[in-house]
Amino acid sequence: MAELFLNFPPGLIMVLLAIPAALVPHHYRQLFILSVIALSAFFLTAGPGVHWETEISGFNLILNRSDHLTLPFAIVFHIAAALNVIYGWHEPKPLEHCSGLAYAGAAIAALHAGDLFSLFIWWELTAVTSVFLILASGSNQAKYSAMRYLIIQVLSGMFLLSGAVLVFQDSGSLAFDKMNLGTVGTWLIFVAFGVKAAFPFLNGWLQDSYPESTVIGTVMLSAFTTKLAIYAFARGFPGTDILIIIGCVMTMFPVFFAVIENDMRRVLSYSLNNQLGFMVVAIGVGTELAINGAVAHAFAHIIYKGLLFMSMGAVLYRVGTVKASELGGLYRMMPLTCIFCIIGAMSISAFPLFSGFAAKSLIMSSLGYEGLVYAYLVLLAASAGVLHHSGIKIPYFAFFGHDGGHQVKEAPPGMIVAMGIAGLLCILIGVLPSLFYSILPYQIDYNPYDAGHVLAQLQLLIFSILAFAFLMTFKIYPPELRSTVLNSDWFYRRMLPAVGWPILSTVLSVWGSFLRKVRGIVNVAWDAIDKIMHSPWAGPTISGRAVLIQAVLLSFLLLIVYVAAG
């Protein structure tokens, strides 16, 4: 019994106790949830290996596999879950806390799934549990967004299940290990991961749903869904060349949208898409240094992107809006939130001594060592874009810029504590990178703070800051206006219905006309047969069309038997 307890899959206890947590009084619920998260983290001490394996109907299922790749993701997932509990301490309603606990638990359990079927179960559960974080917002727009989000996420799971079935048919195994894009099954799994990772033209769900969630829900969503996909790619498709191209596109195309977007949480959603591209490129490279870079970037990104979403959530909680055109001057009213936002902005921009620098250096170095010049230049340009839309735009328009005239209080204590912890982690990772690197999948001897790395990054940052100042001074930078930015989902949410409905209506109209003509011809034929059958010279008549049809079928059957008998 003790061995079974110690081999319990991390995250599963969070899923099992999510609903009972709703019954705990509000004043004790957060402590209870933190205790559950701590208990789940305790199961990480089991160490590398397969800890829980079972056979069901001939299928070998691995429910708890831990190794060098699962550990860093599991650590940061537990940290993110705990920070969200602290961040939402002020919220008395249990829906967000309990669904968030189950959501985080499902994501953590998915990390430890050693087979594709177990992965599918947790994959779908992350979708079902996380949708409540969007629905909790309560607006009609949030409800529609939640349904679209759920459809896309469940569709991703269907691709995964279909691919797993085909892979099992081909190989006789459901093991979740490295795969090659040589069969239909592996391609379906690749697409399933791509949907969840918000690949280009499959990314609309992210910018559609995250900003519509609650203040707490958006922070929670930013941590798990897409990073689970990054883990899945690192596990299943390391070194797959096409990921380098896809990742390069991912880093570049959101930059334009983020620059012109007015909603700050939507800006961060586009920025999230951009940062995922760095990780995807590194997984495509596939070397030990590159995989370390992808994992390090995912780890750091969860913390600093969560911090940025927390700061904008605090602004939304106090001001009631995160529209850049309606904000400004909040550094006086919310100084601590402003400081934490700047720490997150410096981290995502990869300033030296912050977490983004320690993580991104690994990826850029791996590209240089492999001679991938084009990818290096694309990511370099994308890094400058990151500084513009997240490093400068977010803190500048929210806390400085023009004065929005808002007289508000500082964020609640729970929000401040959570942002403070996240900010401290951003600095510690940047200041002590060797400690951070020790939990990465592969042992490396790497120092990000050599003269070349530091000078190159400082040059990029200084020139990007000067470019922003130039654009703002001469009023070239896109103004913050009330607007709706069209995303790639416009093609299937607007264009396809606009084009498809008229075509479908025309086809249905033609088909209906054809059926009416066929029905008319059939009625004329029946009328002619009725007249013949009821004419005086026809003799005894057959009553009813049904009887006539049966007689014809019986005659046809007798004819077949006669022919078969020779």
Buried (B, 14 or more C-beta within 10 A) or exposed (E): EEEEEEBBBBBBBBBEBBEEBBEBEEEEBBEBBBEBBEBBBBBBEBEEEBBBBEEEEEEBBBBBBBBBBBBBBBBBBBBBBBBBBBBBBBBEEBBBBBBBBBBBBBBBBBBBBBBBBBBBBBBBBBBBBBBBBBBBBEEEEBBBBBBBBBEBBBBBBBBBBBBBBBBBEEEEEBBBEEBEEEBEBBBBBBBBBBBBBBBBBBBBBBBBBBBBBBBBBBBBBBBBBBBBBBBBBBBBBBBBEEBBBBBBBBBBBBBBBBBBBBBBBBBBBBBBBBBBBBBBBBBBBBBBBBBBBBBBBBBBBBBBBBBBBBBBBBBBBBBEBBBBBBBBBBBEBBEBBBBBBBBBBBBBBBBBBBBBBBBBBBBBBBBEEBEBEEBBEBBBBBBBBBBBBBBBBBBBBBBBBEEBEBEBEBBBEBBBBBBBBBBEBBBBBBBEBEEBBEBBBBEBEBEBBEEEBBEEBEEBBEEBBEBBEEBEEEEEBEEBEEBEBEBBBEEEBEEEEEEEEEEEEEEEEEEEEEEEEEEEEEEEEEEEEBEEBEEEEEEEEBEEEEEBEEEEEEEEEEEEEEEEEE
